[in-house]
């Protein structure tokens, strides 16, 4: 009896997924790279976050945008 017909996987306990993992060759598994899609202006929008964070990190020692709250995990 087959319970699962296909799986698309993106995140694993150990990153990156071990090179010898059987999941790489499993016929019913798709392994996604850590990208959720492409956006037309992705790089422009990315650098709107990265540039001030790099500048703040260099001058103040910490980023200023999109800071992760490790207590809430987001």
PDB file of N, H, CA, C and O in Angstrom:
ATOM      1  N   UNK A   1       0.841  -1.183   0.000  1.00  0.00           N
ATOM      2  CA  UNK A   1       0.000   0.000   0.000  1.00  0.00           C
ATOM      3  C   UNK A   1       0.885   1.245   0.000  1.00  0.00           C
ATOM      4  O   UNK A   1       1.807   1.363   0.807  1.00  0.00           O
ATOM      5  N   UNK A   2       0.601   2.147  -0.889  1.00  0.00           N
ATOM      6  H   UNK A   2      -0.147   2.051  -1.545  1.00  0.00           H
ATOM      7  CA  UNK A   2       1.375   3.374  -1.006  1.00  0.00           C
ATOM      8  C   UNK A   2       0.608   4.520  -0.367  1.00  0.00           C
ATOM      9  O   UNK A   2      -0.517   4.820  -0.768  1.00  0.00           O
ATOM     10  N   UNK A   3       1.207   5.154   0.615  1.00  0.00           N
ATOM     11  H   UNK A   3       2.121   4.911   0.940  1.00  0.00           H
ATOM     12  CA  UNK A   3       0.527   6.231   1.330  1.00  0.00           C
ATOM     13  C   UNK A   3       0.901   7.591   0.742  1.00  0.00           C
ATOM     14  O   UNK A   3       0.036   8.448   0.559  1.00  0.00           O
ATOM     15  N   UNK A   4       2.158   7.787   0.452  1.00  0.00           N
ATOM     16  H   UNK A   4       2.861   7.091   0.601  1.00  0.00           H
ATOM     17  CA  UNK A   4       2.635   9.061  -0.074  1.00  0.00           C
ATOM     18  C   UNK A   4       2.990   8.878  -1.542  1.00  0.00           C
ATOM     19  O   UNK A   4       3.761   7.985  -1.895  1.00  0.00           O
ATOM     20  N   UNK A   5       2.423   9.730  -2.401  1.00  0.00           N
ATOM     21  H   UNK A   5       1.797  10.455  -2.114  1.00  0.00           H
ATOM     22  CA  UNK A   5       2.697   9.560  -3.824  1.00  0.00           C
ATOM     23  C   UNK A   5       3.817  10.468  -4.324  1.00  0.00           C
ATOM     24  O   UNK A   5       4.444  10.167  -5.340  1.00  0.00           O
ATOM     25  N   UNK A   6       4.079  11.577  -3.626  1.00  0.00           N
ATOM     26  H   UNK A   6       3.569  11.821  -2.801  1.00  0.00           H
ATOM     27  CA  UNK A   6       5.137  12.488  -4.055  1.00  0.00           C
ATOM     28  C   UNK A   6       5.436  13.462  -2.930  1.00  0.00           C
ATOM     29  O   UNK A   6       4.546  13.789  -2.144  1.00  0.00           O
ATOM     30  N   UNK A   7       6.674  13.931  -2.840  1.00  0.00           N
ATOM     31  H   UNK A   7       7.397  13.665  -3.479  1.00  0.00           H
ATOM     32  CA  UNK A   7       7.046  14.921  -1.828  1.00  0.00           C
ATOM     33  C   UNK A   7       7.980  15.952  -2.450  1.00  0.00           C
ATOM     34  O   UNK A   7       8.947  15.602  -3.127  1.00  0.00           O
ATOM     35  N   UNK A   8       7.683  17.213  -2.215  1.00  0.00           N
ATOM     36  H   UNK A   8       6.898  17.497  -1.665  1.00  0.00           H
ATOM     37  CA  UNK A   8       8.580  18.308  -2.590  1.00  0.00           C
ATOM     38  C   UNK A   8       9.188  18.817  -1.291  1.00  0.00           C
ATOM     39  O   UNK A   8       8.466  19.300  -0.418  1.00  0.00           O
ATOM     40  N   UNK A   9      10.505  18.714  -1.154  1.00  0.00           N
ATOM     41  H   UNK A   9      11.091  18.322  -1.863  1.00  0.00           H
ATOM     42  CA  UNK A   9      11.194  19.041   0.093  1.00  0.00           C
ATOM     43  C   UNK A   9      12.141  20.215  -0.104  1.00  0.00           C
ATOM     44  O   UNK A   9      12.783  20.346  -1.147  1.00  0.00           O
ATOM     45  N   UNK A  10      12.217  21.066   0.915  1.00  0.00           N
ATOM     46  H   UNK A  10      11.696  20.959   1.762  1.00  0.00           H
ATOM     47  CA  UNK A  10      13.061  22.247   0.822  1.00  0.00           C
ATOM     48  C   UNK A  10      13.993  22.385   2.014  1.00  0.00           C
ATOM     49  O   UNK A  10      15.119  22.857   1.858  1.00  0.00           O
ATOM     50  N   UNK A  11      13.560  21.990   3.186  1.00  0.00           N
ATOM     51  H   UNK A  11      12.645  21.606   3.313  1.00  0.00           H
ATOM     52  CA  UNK A  11      14.330  22.202   4.417  1.00  0.00           C
ATOM     53  C   UNK A  11      14.586  20.861   5.086  1.00  0.00           C
ATOM     54  O   UNK A  11      13.709  20.000   5.147  1.00  0.00           O
ATOM     55  N   UNK A  12      15.795  20.704   5.582  1.00  0.00           N
ATOM     56  H   UNK A  12      16.508  21.404   5.532  1.00  0.00           H
ATOM     57  CA  UNK A  12      16.183  19.456   6.226  1.00  0.00           C
ATOM     58  C   UNK A  12      16.816  19.750   7.578  1.00  0.00           C
ATOM     59  O   UNK A  12      17.300  20.858   7.810  1.00  0.00           O
ATOM     60  N   UNK A  13      16.816  18.770   8.466  1.00  0.00           N
ATOM     61  H   UNK A  13      16.423  17.870   8.278  1.00  0.00           H
ATOM     62  CA  UNK A  13      17.436  18.944   9.782  1.00  0.00           C
ATOM     63  C   UNK A  13      18.895  19.333   9.612  1.00  0.00           C
ATOM     64  O   UNK A  13      19.367  20.264  10.264  1.00  0.00           O
ATOM     65  N   UNK A  14      19.607  18.638   8.752  1.00  0.00           N
ATOM     66  H   UNK A  14      19.224  17.882   8.222  1.00  0.00           H
ATOM     67  CA  UNK A  14      21.011  18.957   8.471  1.00  0.00           C
ATOM     68  C   UNK A  14      21.087  19.635   7.110  1.00  0.00           C
ATOM     69  O   UNK A  14      20.723  19.046   6.093  1.00  0.00           O
ATOM     70  N   UNK A  15      21.552  20.847   7.100  1.00  0.00           N
ATOM     71  H   UNK A  15      21.848  21.326   7.926  1.00  0.00           H
ATOM     72  CA  UNK A  15      21.701  21.616   5.857  1.00  0.00           C
ATOM     73  C   UNK A  15      23.172  21.778   5.541  1.00  0.00           C
ATOM     74  O   UNK A  15      23.948  22.073   6.450  1.00  0.00           O
ATOM     75  N   UNK A  16      23.587  21.604   4.330  1.00  0.00           N
ATOM     76  H   UNK A  16      22.956  21.365   3.592  1.00  0.00           H
ATOM     77  CA  UNK A  16      22.805  21.070   3.229  1.00  0.00           C
ATOM     78  C   UNK A  16      22.572  19.581   3.413  1.00  0.00           C
ATOM     79  O   UNK A  16      23.229  18.921   4.219  1.00  0.00           O
ATOM     80  N   UNK A  17      21.625  19.073   2.652  1.00  0.00           N
ATOM     81  H   UNK A  17      21.091  19.609   1.998  1.00  0.00           H
ATOM     82  CA  UNK A  17      21.324  17.651   2.704  1.00  0.00           C
ATOM     83  C   UNK A  17      22.585  16.865   2.329  1.00  0.00           C
ATOM     84  O   UNK A  17      23.291  17.205   1.379  1.00  0.00           O
ATOM     85  N   UNK A  18      22.845  15.813   3.098  1.00  0.00           N
ATOM     86  H   UNK A  18      22.272  15.537   3.870  1.00  0.00           H
ATOM     87  CA  UNK A  18      24.059  15.019   2.868  1.00  0.00           C
ATOM     88  C   UNK A  18      24.106  14.517   1.427  1.00  0.00           C
ATOM     89  O   UNK A  18      23.087  14.114   0.867  1.00  0.00           O
ATOM     90  N   UNK A  19      25.280  14.546   0.844  1.00  0.00           N
ATOM     91  H   UNK A  19      26.108  14.873   1.299  1.00  0.00           H
ATOM     92  CA  UNK A  19      25.465  14.158  -0.556  1.00  0.00           C
ATOM     93  C   UNK A  19      25.081  12.702  -0.802  1.00  0.00           C
ATOM     94  O   UNK A  19      24.684  12.350  -1.912  1.00  0.00           O
ATOM     95  N   UNK A  20      25.192  11.856   0.215  1.00  0.00           N
ATOM     96  H   UNK A  20      25.514  12.142   1.118  1.00  0.00           H
ATOM     97  CA  UNK A  20      24.866  10.447   0.037  1.00  0.00           C
ATOM     98  C   UNK A  20      23.436  10.096   0.483  1.00  0.00           C
ATOM     99  O   UNK A  20      23.092   8.921   0.607  1.00  0.00           O
ATOM    100  N   UNK A  21      22.609  11.125   0.721  1.00  0.00           N
ATOM    101  H   UNK A  21      22.888  12.080   0.620  1.00  0.00           H
ATOM    102  CA  UNK A  21      21.228  10.869   1.124  1.00  0.00           C
ATOM    103  C   UNK A  21      20.462  10.179  -0.003  1.00  0.00           C
ATOM    104  O   UNK A  21      20.581  10.578  -1.161  1.00  0.00           O
ATOM    105  N   UNK A  22      19.683   9.154   0.318  1.00  0.00           N
ATOM    106  H   UNK A  22      19.586   8.830   1.259  1.00  0.00           H
ATOM    107  CA  UNK A  22      18.888   8.471  -0.700  1.00  0.00           C
ATOM    108  C   UNK A  22      17.785   9.369  -1.286  1.00  0.00           C
ATOM    109  O   UNK A  22      17.221   9.055  -2.335  1.00  0.00           O
ATOM    110  N   UNK A  23      17.487  10.458  -0.622  1.00  0.00           N
ATOM    111  H   UNK A  23      17.945  10.713   0.229  1.00  0.00           H
ATOM    112  CA  UNK A  23      16.454  11.365  -1.139  1.00  0.00           C
ATOM    113  C   UNK A  23      16.842  11.980  -2.489  1.00  0.00           C
ATOM    114  O   UNK A  23      15.969  12.277  -3.304  1.00  0.00           O
ATOM    115  N   UNK A  24      18.135  12.172  -2.729  1.00  0.00           N
ATOM    116  H   UNK A  24      18.845  11.931  -2.066  1.00  0.00           H
ATOM    117  CA  UNK A  24      18.585  12.753  -3.992  1.00  0.00           C
ATOM    118  C   UNK A  24      18.131  11.922  -5.191  1.00  0.00           C
ATOM    119  O   UNK A  24      17.813  12.478  -6.243  1.00  0.00           O
ATOM    120  N   UNK A  25      18.100  10.632  -5.047  1.00  0.00           N
ATOM    121  H   UNK A  25      18.358  10.180  -4.193  1.00  0.00           H
ATOM    122  CA  UNK A  25      17.780   9.735  -6.157  1.00  0.00           C
ATOM    123  C   UNK A  25      16.376   9.147  -6.087  1.00  0.00           C
ATOM    124  O   UNK A  25      15.980   8.385  -6.969  1.00  0.00           O
ATOM    125  N   UNK A  26      15.628   9.491  -5.056  1.00  0.00           N
ATOM    126  H   UNK A  26      15.950  10.110  -4.340  1.00  0.00           H
ATOM    127  CA  UNK A  26      14.289   8.910  -4.893  1.00  0.00           C
ATOM    128  C   UNK A  26      13.366   9.397  -6.007  1.00  0.00           C
ATOM    129  O   UNK A  26      13.271  10.602  -6.237  1.00  0.00           O
ATOM    130  N   UNK A  27      12.688   8.492  -6.698  1.00  0.00           N
ATOM    131  H   UNK A  27      12.765   7.513  -6.511  1.00  0.00           H
ATOM    132  CA  UNK A  27      11.861   8.879  -7.836  1.00  0.00           C
ATOM    133  C   UNK A  27      10.613   9.686  -7.473  1.00  0.00           C
ATOM    134  O   UNK A  27      10.000  10.304  -8.343  1.00  0.00           O
ATOM    135  N   UNK A  28      10.240   9.682  -6.200  1.00  0.00           N
ATOM    136  H   UNK A  28      10.738   9.180  -5.493  1.00  0.00           H
ATOM    137  CA  UNK A  28       9.035  10.408  -5.792  1.00  0.00           C
ATOM    138  C   UNK A  28       9.348  11.597  -4.895  1.00  0.00           C
ATOM    139  O   UNK A  28       8.503  12.041  -4.118  1.00  0.00           O
ATOM    140  N   UNK A  29      10.566  12.105  -5.009  1.00  0.00           N
ATOM    141  H   UNK A  29      11.252  11.744  -5.640  1.00  0.00           H
ATOM    142  CA  UNK A  29      10.973  13.261  -4.206  1.00  0.00           C
ATOM    143  C   UNK A  29      11.560  14.326  -5.109  1.00  0.00           C
ATOM    144  O   UNK A  29      12.407  14.049  -5.958  1.00  0.00           O
ATOM    145  N   UNK A  30      11.093  15.556  -4.911  1.00  0.00           N
ATOM    146  H   UNK A  30      10.405  15.781  -4.221  1.00  0.00           H
ATOM    147  CA  UNK A  30      11.667  16.717  -5.573  1.00  0.00           C
ATOM    148  C   UNK A  30      12.331  17.548  -4.494  1.00  0.00           C
ATOM    149  O   UNK A  30      11.689  17.903  -3.505  1.00  0.00           O
ATOM    150  N   UNK A  31      13.609  17.865  -4.665  1.00  0.00           N
ATOM    151  H   UNK A  31      14.131  17.577  -5.468  1.00  0.00           H
ATOM    152  CA  UNK A  31      14.333  18.684  -3.698  1.00  0.00           C
ATOM    153  C   UNK A  31      14.498  20.069  -4.284  1.00  0.00           C
ATOM    154  O   UNK A  31      15.107  20.253  -5.337  1.00  0.00           O
ATOM    155  N   UNK A  32      13.941  21.038  -3.580  1.00  0.00           N
ATOM    156  H   UNK A  32      13.446  20.888  -2.724  1.00  0.00           H
ATOM    157  CA  UNK A  32      13.957  22.421  -4.039  1.00  0.00           C
ATOM    158  C   UNK A  32      15.161  23.158  -3.461  1.00  0.00           C
ATOM    159  O   UNK A  32      15.497  22.969  -2.292  1.00  0.00           O
ATOM    160  N   UNK A  33      15.813  23.992  -4.263  1.00  0.00           N
ATOM    161  H   UNK A  33      15.540  24.146  -5.213  1.00  0.00           H
ATOM    162  CA  UNK A  33      16.834  24.858  -3.685  1.00  0.00           C
ATOM    163  C   UNK A  33      16.126  25.917  -2.855  1.00  0.00           C
ATOM    164  O   UNK A  33      14.952  26.195  -3.098  1.00  0.00           O
ATOM    165  N   UNK A  34      16.783  26.500  -1.910  1.00  0.00           N
ATOM    166  H   UNK A  34      17.737  26.274  -1.712  1.00  0.00           H
ATOM    167  CA  UNK A  34      16.160  27.474  -1.009  1.00  0.00           C
ATOM    168  C   UNK A  34      15.756  28.756  -1.726  1.00  0.00           C
ATOM    169  O   UNK A  34      16.227  29.836  -1.368  1.00  0.00           O
ATOM    170  N   UNK A  35      14.913  28.656  -2.707  1.00  0.00           N
ATOM    171  H   UNK A  35      14.530  27.779  -2.997  1.00  0.00           H
ATOM    172  CA  UNK A  35      14.355  29.849  -3.351  1.00  0.00           C
ATOM    173  C   UNK A  35      12.868  29.617  -3.530  1.00  0.00           C
ATOM    174  O   UNK A  35      12.449  28.548  -3.975  1.00  0.00           O
ATOM    175  N   UNK A  36      12.086  30.597  -3.192  1.00  0.00           N
ATOM    176  H   UNK A  36      12.427  31.465  -2.831  1.00  0.00           H
ATOM    177  CA  UNK A  36      10.645  30.422  -3.288  1.00  0.00           C
ATOM    178  C   UNK A  36      10.099  30.943  -4.601  1.00  0.00           C
ATOM    179  O   UNK A  36       8.910  30.789  -4.882  1.00  0.00           O
ATOM    180  N   UNK A  37      10.929  31.544  -5.391  1.00  0.00           N
ATOM    181  H   UNK A  37      11.895  31.669  -5.163  1.00  0.00           H
ATOM    182  CA  UNK A  37      10.475  32.052  -6.673  1.00  0.00           C
ATOM    183  C   UNK A  37      11.393  33.144  -7.153  1.00  0.00           C
ATOM    184  O   UNK A  37      12.371  33.493  -6.492  1.00  0.00           O
ATOM    185  N   UNK A  38      11.077  33.669  -8.288  1.00  0.00           N
ATOM    186  H   UNK A  38      10.283  33.385  -8.825  1.00  0.00           H
ATOM    187  CA  UNK A  38      11.875  34.776  -8.803  1.00  0.00           C
ATOM    188  C   UNK A  38      10.989  35.996  -8.960  1.00  0.00           C
ATOM    189  O   UNK A  38       9.813  35.885  -9.307  1.00  0.00           O
ATOM    190  N   UNK A  39      11.546  37.122  -8.710  1.00  0.00           N
ATOM    191  H   UNK A  39      12.502  37.212  -8.428  1.00  0.00           H
ATOM    192  CA  UNK A  39      10.852  38.389  -8.851  1.00  0.00           C
ATOM    193  C   UNK A  39      11.612  39.257  -9.831  1.00  0.00           C
ATOM    194  O   UNK A  39      12.840  39.204  -9.903  1.00  0.00           O
ATOM    195  N   UNK A  40      10.894  40.039 -10.567  1.00  0.00           N
ATOM    196  H   UNK A  40       9.897  40.082 -10.509  1.00  0.00           H
ATOM    197  CA  UNK A  40      11.518  40.876 -11.585  1.00  0.00           C
ATOM    198  C   UNK A  40      12.581  41.802 -11.000  1.00  0.00           C
ATOM    199  O   UNK A  40      13.644  41.974 -11.596  1.00  0.00           O
ATOM    200  N   UNK A  41      12.307  42.393  -9.853  1.00  0.00           N
ATOM    201  H   UNK A  41      11.443  42.253  -9.369  1.00  0.00           H
ATOM    202  CA  UNK A  41      13.233  43.362  -9.264  1.00  0.00           C
ATOM    203  C   UNK A  41      13.838  42.840  -7.960  1.00  0.00           C
ATOM    204  O   UNK A  41      14.110  43.613  -7.041  1.00  0.00           O
ATOM    205  N   UNK A  42      14.046  41.528  -7.890  1.00  0.00           N
ATOM    206  H   UNK A  42      13.826  40.900  -8.636  1.00  0.00           H
ATOM    207  CA  UNK A  42      14.532  40.911  -6.660  1.00  0.00           C
ATOM    208  C   UNK A  42      15.841  41.534  -6.168  1.00  0.00           C
ATOM    209  O   UNK A  42      15.965  41.876  -4.992  1.00  0.00           O
ATOM    210  N   UNK A  43      16.810  41.680  -7.064  1.00  0.00           N
ATOM    211  H   UNK A  43      16.710  41.403  -8.020  1.00  0.00           H
ATOM    212  CA  UNK A  43      18.117  42.206  -6.637  1.00  0.00           C
ATOM    213  C   UNK A  43      18.010  43.633  -6.117  1.00  0.00           C
ATOM    214  O   UNK A  43      18.644  43.984  -5.122  1.00  0.00           O
ATOM    215  N   UNK A  44      17.217  44.447  -6.784  1.00  0.00           N
ATOM    216  H   UNK A  44      16.703  44.161  -7.592  1.00  0.00           H
ATOM    217  CA  UNK A  44      17.037  45.826  -6.309  1.00  0.00           C
ATOM    218  C   UNK A  44      16.448  45.832  -4.904  1.00  0.00           C
ATOM    219  O   UNK A  44      16.916  46.558  -4.027  1.00  0.00           O
ATOM    220  N   UNK A  45      15.412  45.014  -4.700  1.00  0.00           N
ATOM    221  H   UNK A  45      15.032  44.424  -5.412  1.00  0.00           H
ATOM    222  CA  UNK A  45      14.769  44.966  -3.391  1.00  0.00           C
ATOM    223  C   UNK A  45      15.675  44.338  -2.341  1.00  0.00           C
ATOM    224  O   UNK A  45      15.663  44.751  -1.182  1.00  0.00           O
ATOM    225  N   UNK A  46      16.453  43.350  -2.736  1.00  0.00           N
ATOM    226  H   UNK A  46      16.463  43.014  -3.678  1.00  0.00           H
ATOM    227  CA  UNK A  46      17.392  42.729  -1.815  1.00  0.00           C
ATOM    228  C   UNK A  46      18.421  43.744  -1.323  1.00  0.00           C
ATOM    229  O   UNK A  46      18.717  43.812  -0.130  1.00  0.00           O
ATOM    230  N   UNK A  47      18.959  44.526  -2.245  1.00  0.00           N
ATOM    231  H   UNK A  47      18.719  44.471  -3.214  1.00  0.00           H
ATOM    232  CA  UNK A  47      19.984  45.500  -1.857  1.00  0.00           C
ATOM    233  C   UNK A  47      19.423  46.658  -1.046  1.00  0.00           C
ATOM    234  O   UNK A  47      20.182  47.369  -0.388  1.00  0.00           O
ATOM    235  N   UNK A  48      18.100  46.865  -1.077  1.00  0.00           N
ATOM    236  H   UNK A  48      17.483  46.288  -1.612  1.00  0.00           H
ATOM    237  CA  UNK A  48      17.477  47.861  -0.199  1.00  0.00           C
ATOM    238  C   UNK A  48      17.587  47.418   1.259  1.00  0.00           C
ATOM    239  O   UNK A  48      17.536  48.248   2.166  1.00  0.00           O
ATOM    240  N   UNK A  49      17.736  46.136   1.481  1.00  0.00           N
ATOM    241  H   UNK A  49      17.778  45.461   0.744  1.00  0.00           H
ATOM    242  CA  UNK A  49      17.917  45.601   2.836  1.00  0.00           C
ATOM    243  C   UNK A  49      19.401  45.410   3.136  1.00  0.00           C
ATOM    244  O   UNK A  49      19.873  45.779   4.211  1.00  0.00           O
ATOM    245  N   UNK A  50      20.135  44.833   2.186  1.00  0.00           N
ATOM    246  H   UNK A  50      19.751  44.533   1.312  1.00  0.00           H
ATOM    247  CA  UNK A  50      21.542  44.501   2.425  1.00  0.00           C
ATOM    248  C   UNK A  50      22.405  45.743   2.599  1.00  0.00           C
ATOM    249  O   UNK A  50      23.226  45.799   3.514  1.00  0.00           O
ATOM    250  N   UNK A  51      22.234  46.725   1.746  1.00  0.00           N
ATOM    251  H   UNK A  51      21.566  46.680   1.003  1.00  0.00           H
ATOM    252  CA  UNK A  51      23.106  47.909   1.791  1.00  0.00           C
ATOM    253  C   UNK A  51      23.058  48.622   3.140  1.00  0.00           C
ATOM    254  O   UNK A  51      24.118  48.847   3.724  1.00  0.00           O
ATOM    255  N   UNK A  52      21.881  48.993   3.673  1.00  0.00           N
ATOM    256  H   UNK A  52      21.020  48.811   3.199  1.00  0.00           H
ATOM    257  CA  UNK A  52      21.895  49.641   4.987  1.00  0.00           C
ATOM    258  C   UNK A  52      22.374  48.720   6.103  1.00  0.00           C
ATOM    259  O   UNK A  52      22.963  49.186   7.079  1.00  0.00           O
ATOM    260  N   UNK A  53      22.129  47.416   5.971  1.00  0.00           N
ATOM    261  H   UNK A  53      21.651  47.037   5.178  1.00  0.00           H
ATOM    262  CA  UNK A  53      22.606  46.489   6.996  1.00  0.00           C
ATOM    263  C   UNK A  53      24.128  46.399   7.001  1.00  0.00           C
ATOM    264  O   UNK A  53      24.741  46.371   8.069  1.00  0.00           O
ATOM    265  N   UNK A  54      24.737  46.354   5.836  1.00  0.00           N
ATOM    266  H   UNK A  54      24.239  46.377   4.969  1.00  0.00           H
ATOM    267  CA  UNK A  54      26.199  46.310   5.767  1.00  0.00           C
ATOM    268  C   UNK A  54      26.786  47.599   6.330  1.00  0.00           C
ATOM    269  O   UNK A  54      27.734  47.562   7.114  1.00  0.00           O
ATOM    270  N   UNK A  55      26.231  48.726   5.936  1.00  0.00           N
ATOM    271  H   UNK A  55      25.461  48.757   5.299  1.00  0.00           H
ATOM    272  CA  UNK A  55      26.718  50.024   6.438  1.00  0.00           C
ATOM    273  C   UNK A  55      26.592  50.108   7.954  1.00  0.00           C
ATOM    274  O   UNK A  55      27.520  50.541   8.637  1.00  0.00           O
ATOM    275  N   UNK A  56      25.433  49.689   8.479  1.00  0.00           N
ATOM    276  H   UNK A  56      24.679  49.338   7.924  1.00  0.00           H
ATOM    277  CA  UNK A  56      25.227  49.731   9.931  1.00  0.00           C
ATOM    278  C   UNK A  56      26.148  48.756  10.642  1.00  0.00           C
ATOM    279  O   UNK A  56      26.668  49.064  11.714  1.00  0.00           O
ATOM    280  N   UNK A  57      26.353  47.594  10.062  1.00  0.00           N
ATOM    281  H   UNK A  57      25.931  47.344   9.190  1.00  0.00           H
ATOM    282  CA  UNK A  57      27.227  46.606  10.680  1.00  0.00           C
ATOM    283  C   UNK A  57      28.658  47.125  10.755  1.00  0.00           C
ATOM    284  O   UNK A  57      29.338  46.950  11.766  1.00  0.00           O
ATOM    285  N   UNK A  58      29.111  47.764   9.679  1.00  0.00           N
ATOM    286  H   UNK A  58      28.558  47.907   8.857  1.00  0.00           H
ATOM    287  CA  UNK A  58      30.477  48.297   9.657  1.00  0.00           C
ATOM    288  C   UNK A  58      30.630  49.430  10.668  1.00  0.00           C
ATOM    289  O   UNK A  58      31.636  49.498  11.374  1.00  0.00           O
ATOM    290  N   UNK A  59      29.647  50.311  10.743  1.00  0.00           N
ATOM    291  H   UNK A  59      28.830  50.255  10.170  1.00  0.00           H
ATOM    292  CA  UNK A  59      29.782  51.472  11.623  1.00  0.00           C
ATOM    293  C   UNK A  59      29.337  51.217  13.059  1.00  0.00           C
ATOM    294  O   UNK A  59      29.903  51.793  13.988  1.00  0.00           O
ATOM    295  N   UNK A  60      28.331  50.359  13.258  1.00  0.00           N
ATOM    296  H   UNK A  60      27.871  49.891  12.503  1.00  0.00           H
ATOM    297  CA  UNK A  60      27.758  50.170  14.597  1.00  0.00           C
ATOM    298  C   UNK A  60      27.873  48.751  15.136  1.00  0.00           C
ATOM    299  O   UNK A  60      27.636  48.516  16.321  1.00  0.00           O
ATOM    300  N   UNK A  61      28.235  47.802  14.273  1.00  0.00           N
ATOM    301  H   UNK A  61      28.427  47.993  13.311  1.00  0.00           H
ATOM    302  CA  UNK A  61      28.400  46.428  14.723  1.00  0.00           C
ATOM    303  C   UNK A  61      27.151  45.580  14.694  1.00  0.00           C
ATOM    304  O   UNK A  61      27.174  44.445  15.171  1.00  0.00           O
ATOM    305  N   UNK A  62      26.040  46.102  14.139  1.00  0.00           N
ATOM    306  H   UNK A  62      26.021  47.024  13.752  1.00  0.00           H
ATOM    307  CA  UNK A  62      24.823  45.295  14.037  1.00  0.00           C
ATOM    308  C   UNK A  62      23.937  45.811  12.902  1.00  0.00           C
ATOM    309  O   UNK A  62      23.976  46.995  12.566  1.00  0.00           O
ATOM    310  N   UNK A  63      23.141  44.919  12.318  1.00  0.00           N
ATOM    311  H   UNK A  63      23.109  43.958  12.592  1.00  0.00           H
ATOM    312  CA  UNK A  63      22.252  45.326  11.232  1.00  0.00           C
ATOM    313  C   UNK A  63      21.086  46.162  11.761  1.00  0.00           C
ATOM    314  O   UNK A  63      20.859  46.227  12.969  1.00  0.00           O
ATOM    315  N   UNK A  64      20.349  46.801  10.846  1.00  0.00           N
ATOM    316  H   UNK A  64      20.534  46.748   9.864  1.00  0.00           H
ATOM    317  CA  UNK A  64      19.232  47.650  11.249  1.00  0.00           C
ATOM    318  C   UNK A  64      17.902  47.258  10.609  1.00  0.00           C
ATOM    319  O   UNK A  64      16.851  47.711  11.062  1.00  0.00           O
ATOM    320  N   UNK A  65      17.926  46.427   9.566  1.00  0.00           N
ATOM    321  H   UNK A  65      18.780  46.059   9.199  1.00  0.00           H
ATOM    322  CA  UNK A  65      16.700  46.032   8.874  1.00  0.00           C
ATOM    323  C   UNK A  65      16.539  44.517   8.893  1.00  0.00           C
ATOM    324  O   UNK A  65      17.513  43.770   8.808  1.00  0.00           O
ATOM    325  N   UNK A  66      15.279  44.080   9.007  1.00  0.00           N
ATOM    326  H   UNK A  66      14.487  44.687   9.076  1.00  0.00           H
ATOM    327  CA  UNK A  66      14.934  42.655   8.979  1.00  0.00           C
ATOM    328  C   UNK A  66      15.738  41.844   9.989  1.00  0.00           C
ATOM    329  O   UNK A  66      16.297  40.799   9.655  1.00  0.00           O
ATOM    330  N   UNK A  67      15.791  42.321  11.193  1.00  0.00           N
ATOM    331  H   UNK A  67      15.337  43.170  11.464  1.00  0.00           H
ATOM    332  CA  UNK A  67      16.546  41.655  12.252  1.00  0.00           C
ATOM    333  C   UNK A  67      15.717  40.496  12.802  1.00  0.00           C
ATOM    334  O   UNK A  67      14.526  40.652  13.072  1.00  0.00           O
ATOM    335  N   UNK A  68      16.344  39.345  12.966  1.00  0.00           N
ATOM    336  H   UNK A  68      17.312  39.219  12.747  1.00  0.00           H
ATOM    337  CA  UNK A  68      15.657  38.164  13.481  1.00  0.00           C
ATOM    338  C   UNK A  68      15.568  38.245  14.999  1.00  0.00           C
ATOM    339  O   UNK A  68      16.562  38.501  15.677  1.00  0.00           O
ATOM    340  N   UNK A  69      14.364  38.024  15.523  1.00  0.00           N
ATOM    341  H   UNK A  69      13.556  37.816  14.971  1.00  0.00           H
ATOM    342  CA  UNK A  69      14.159  37.919  16.960  1.00  0.00           C
ATOM    343  C   UNK A  69      14.278  36.437  17.311  1.00  0.00           C
ATOM    344  O   UNK A  69      13.351  35.668  17.056  1.00  0.00           O
ATOM    345  N   UNK A  70      15.389  36.033  17.884  1.00  0.00           N
ATOM    346  H   UNK A  70      16.142  36.658  18.091  1.00  0.00           H
ATOM    347  CA  UNK A  70      15.639  34.617  18.124  1.00  0.00           C
ATOM    348  C   UNK A  70      14.709  34.035  19.198  1.00  0.00           C
ATOM    349  O   UNK A  70      14.586  32.814  19.299  1.00  0.00           O
ATOM    350  N   UNK A  71      14.059  34.872  19.993  1.00  0.00           N
ATOM    351  H   UNK A  71      14.159  35.864  19.911  1.00  0.00           H
ATOM    352  CA  UNK A  71      13.091  34.368  20.980  1.00  0.00           C
ATOM    353  C   UNK A  71      11.810  33.909  20.298  1.00  0.00           C
ATOM    354  O   UNK A  71      11.174  32.953  20.743  1.00  0.00           O
ATOM    355  N   UNK A  72      11.430  34.586  19.219  1.00  0.00           N
ATOM    356  H   UNK A  72      11.946  35.362  18.858  1.00  0.00           H
ATOM    357  CA  UNK A  72      10.203  34.231  18.507  1.00  0.00           C
ATOM    358  C   UNK A  72      10.485  33.462  17.219  1.00  0.00           C
ATOM    359  O   UNK A  72       9.557  32.958  16.587  1.00  0.00           O
ATOM    360  N   UNK A  73      11.738  33.367  16.827  1.00  0.00           N
ATOM    361  H   UNK A  73      12.492  33.776  17.340  1.00  0.00           H
ATOM    362  CA  UNK A  73      12.193  32.654  15.630  1.00  0.00           C
ATOM    363  C   UNK A  73      11.731  33.297  14.318  1.00  0.00           C
ATOM    364  O   UNK A  73      11.587  32.609  13.308  1.00  0.00           O
ATOM    365  N   UNK A  74      11.501  34.594  14.329  1.00  0.00           N
ATOM    366  H   UNK A  74      11.618  35.154  15.150  1.00  0.00           H
ATOM    367  CA  UNK A  74      11.208  35.291  13.091  1.00  0.00           C
ATOM    368  C   UNK A  74      11.646  36.736  13.169  1.00  0.00           C
ATOM    369  O   UNK A  74      11.477  37.485  12.207  1.00  0.00           O
TER     370      UNK A  74
END
